[in-house]
Amino acid sequence: MLREATTASEVVIAHASPIVPATHVRSTLIQSSVNMLKARGHFDGYIRLLPAEFHDPVLNTIAASWLPIEVGVAHYRACDALLLSPTELIAIGEDVGDRIQGTFMRTLTQAARGAGVSPWTLFKRFDKLWERLLIGGSFEVTKVGPKDLAIEVCSARLPHFQYFRNGFCGVVRAGFKFVGVRVAFVKVTRWDRATDRFAMRAAWA
């Protein structure tokens, strides 16, 4: 009896060893998120939900500095309380991705397009983007098909919030856009609060 052929998975970037819980988040990520809330008319509701002690670090921090992870937790908790739809969260994440990837990602992806390289060029360097966003936490990228990948994030604390999980999907969509391919899907596939792990799948056409 013939068995259907399967594609063996391949770890492109493995989890950090040891995995250390996230301690800091880049202010650029928080500020970009706040700017998107302003652009979509959600800022007044957000600021009412954000505890007063976090107003100054969220709104007045110098760009490109590191904030304690507790500031990020307060930000995303307030964002979750806005009860925005998953569709809007992904769209916000994509807009944030456009901003935070900046010169670094544009240079990388433009070079990939020029050389006719696939999006794997982007994801093999995803660790460089992670280092610009968080201190601590870990992620793993696995190739599960020629145009299909899985990402697992753990010990990052911010994925406790739906706003971050769906927004992260949007950031990945933004990466596909820079590479110039059509997205088939990007979606959250698993979230485990007890172990602080979430997984997502993405594919392109």
Buried (B, 14 or more C-beta within 10 A) or exposed (E): EEEEEEEEEEEBBEBBEEBEEBBBBBBBBBBBBBBBBEEBEBBEBBBEBBEEEBEEBBEEBEEEEBBEBBBBBBBBBBBBBBEBEBEBBBBBBBBBBBBBBEEEBEEBBEEBEEEEBEBBBBBBBBBEBBEBBBBBBBBBBBBBEEBBBBBBBBBBBBBBBBBBBBBBBBBBBBBBBBBEBEBEEBEBEEBEEEEBBBBBBBBBE
